[in-house]
Amino acid sequence: MSSHATPRIWHVGNWCIQLGQTYIESPFKSEKKDVEMLNYAQPFVDALSAIPGAEVISQPSWEMYHMSPEAFDERLRWSTAIVFADVETKCLMLHPDFFQRAKWGDKPVTFPDRFDILRDWIARGGHFHMNGGWYSFGGELGKGGWGRSRIHDVFPVVCLQGDDLIESTAGYDVRCNDAENPMVKGLDWSSLPALLGFNESRLRDGCDAVVEILNQGTWHPLLASRRFGTGRVTCWMTGASPHWGINFMKWNQYRQFWKQVFVG
């Protein structure tokens, strides 16, 4: 991890490749027209980039999946903070070389475990943050997989093993439990626009639920944090951008919130 005083934030996830509309012009022929690569987290990335002096790299999850061990290590050395959003654990568990027969050879094939490397990076002073989404935490039908990962015990929340998506087009009530916490101090949570969903979890013993969200009579962690070694882990259990965060990103304190999460 870099000891550089300037925030260096590596954001992974929320990118997608969108194919255009399908045109069916006969019983025998159809065409897709247009293709676009989108970063749905661009408002979040812009908020991070607005932090004075911050340097931000935003990459699709498939680029991290293809990283060599050397490239992954180099990215961690550069980063003071790492953000995963809609990144399933398979992006860290697997590597394309395991599926390329030409690289199998006649010797055992192994790579350094990236969960262990990430855990060590946090313990040595890194800030790991996860935003909510369909492939974050437990995820849709458990596809996120973080509750089964080797790094799960580092999280300030306990992930569900199955589907953890909670959604409503009407939004939810939220409450701040620690108004003096540097991540939220001075913010007006009564002005927060409607959040349209979140990943259900429970607070891990000894950790802090700085902000909570209410669903059907039960309060759940929304912003949770903990120390780990000399580093820290924070979790924002909803999206920072569409679709759950389509209203959140319009909050007049959106950029201030993210500044405080990452630099206090």
N, C-alpha and C positions, 0 to 999 in steps of 0.2 A: 504494500500500500504506500502511496506517495505521502510524504510528510509536508507537501506543499500546502501553504495556508489558504490558497485560493480554492473554493469549492470546485471539485472536478467530479461531475455526476455522469455516470454511465446508465442510460435508460435502455431497457430491452423490452420489446413487446409492443402490442397494439397496432402493428403494421399489418396490412393485408394487400393482396393483389385482387382487384375487382375486375371481373370480365364484364364486358358490355352486354347490351340487350341481345336476346336471341330472336332472329327473324326467320320465320318459317314461310317460305314462298311457294312451296309445292309439296306434294306428298312424299317427295324423294330428297328434299334438300332443305337444310337449315344452316344459318350462319350466325356466329357471334361477332358483333361489331363493336370495337373499342376495347381497350384494356387500360387500367390505371393502377398505380401503386399508391396506396393511401396510408398515412400515419394518423390514425384516429386520435392519438394522444398529442397532436400538434399544439393544442391550447396548453396542455401540461408542460410540454417541452419549452414553449414560449415563456411560460411562467418561471421555469427553472433558469432559462437563459437571461431573464430580467433581474435575477439576483446579482447584485453588484460584484463584478469580477469573476462570476461563475463561468466555467467551461462545461459544455454539455455535449455528449455524444449519444445519439439515439439510433438504435439498430433494430431490425426485425429479429424475431426469435430464431429464424432459420439461419441467420448469419452466425449467431452464437453457437447453434448446433454444429455448424461446420468448422468452428474454430479449432485449430491445433492446440495441444496443451501449452505450447510456447506463446501463442497469441492470447489465450485465455489468461495466462499468468501476467503477460504484459499489460493487458487491460486492467487487471486488479492492481498492479503496481501503480498505474496511472490514476486510479479512482480514489477519491475520498468518500464517495457515496455511490451505491448501486441501487437501482430501482428495477424490479421485475413487475410486469403487469400483463396478465393474460399469457403467461409463460408456463406451460406444463412441465412437469419434472422430466419428461422424456427428453427434453432439449438438453438436459444436463447428464442424464443417465446414459444415453446412447451417443454414438458417433458414427458418421457415414462409413468410416473405414471398416467397421464390423460387418458391413453388408457388401463390401466390394471384394469379390473372390480373388481378384488379382493381387490384393494386399494381404491375403491370409497367410501365405507362405507355409512353412513347415514348423514354425515356432509359436508358442503361446502369444496371443494378442491381448495386451492390456493397456490401459491408460490410467494416469493419476485420477483418482475420484474427485470430480469437481465439487461435490458437496463438501467433502473434507477440506478442500482448498478454500472454499468460500467460508466455511466455519472458522478456519484459522485466520483468514483475512479479517473477519469481524472481531475475533478475540484480540487481534493486534491493533484495534482502533478504528476499523471501518464501520460505516453506517450502512446497514442493509435495510431497504424499505420495499414493501410490497403493496401495490394497489389492487383493489378487488377487480373481479371479472369472471367470465365463464371458465377460464382456464387457470385462475388464481386459487390459492388455498385448496379446498376440496374440489370446487369447480362443478360444472355440469356433469351429473352422473358420476362424480368422483374423478373426472378426467384430469383435473389439476394435479392430483396425486401428492400434494405437499404434506398431507398428514401421514403418508407412508414413507416419506423421505428420511434420509440420514441426518437432515438438518432441522427436522420438525421441532425438536426440543429446544431449539434456539428461539423460536417464535414466541411472542408474548401472548399468543392465542393458541388454543388447541383446535385443530381443523377437524371437521367431520370427515368420516371415511366414505360416505356416499355423497349424493347430491346436496349441495349447501346453498343453492340459489334461492333467495327470497326476493320477490318482485311485486311491485304495485304501481299502477299508473297514477295513483293519487299521492304517493309519497309517504313519508314517515316523520314522526316527531323525533327530535334529537335533544340531548341534554349534555351540558359540559360539567364534568365532575371536579375539575381542577382548573379554575379560571386563572390561577397564578402560574400554571405550567408555561414555560417559555414558548412552547409550540403553539399555544392558543391565547396567550395573554393579550388582552385588548380587543379580541375579536367578538363580534356581536352574533352569537349563534341563533338568535331569534330572527335574523334576517336571511338565514341560509335558505336558498331555494329548494324545492322538493327534490329529494333523492329518489330515484326510481327503482332501486334494488341494492342488495348487498350480499356478501357471503356470510352465512351464519357460522358462528364459532362460539367458543366459551373462553373466558379469560383464564390464562394460565396462572396458577398460584404464584404469588409474589410479584406479579406484573401489574401494570397500571392501565386502566381503561379511562383515558383522559376524556373521551367523548363517547357517548352511547347512543344507540338508535332503538326505537320502540317498535315491536311488532307483536300484535295480538296479546298485549298485556305483559310482554317480557322484554326487558332491556338487554341488548346485545352489544358487544364491543364494536365501536365504529373507528375510533383512533386509539390504538393500543401501543404500548412501548415497554421496553426493558433494556437494562444494561447486560452486556455479555462480554466478559473479560474487560478490556479497555474500550470496547466498541459498543454499539447499540443497535437495536432492531426496532423498527416502527412498522405498523400495519394500518393502512387506511382501507377499510373493508368494503368500500364501494368504488366505483370507477371515478377517475379523475377527468374523464372525457366521455363522449357518447359510447353506449347509449345510457347507462345508469347515470352518468355525470353530465348529461346534456344541459341540465339546468344549473348544476353545481358550477360549471365552468363560466357561467354568467354572473356569479356572485361578485359583488363589488369588493369583496375582501379575498377573492380567490388567490391572487398573486401574493398577497401579504401572508396568507395562510401557508403557502408552500415555502415562502422565504423563511418563515419561522420554523417550519418542520426541519429544514435542512441547515439553517445557520443560527437559529434561535433569535 
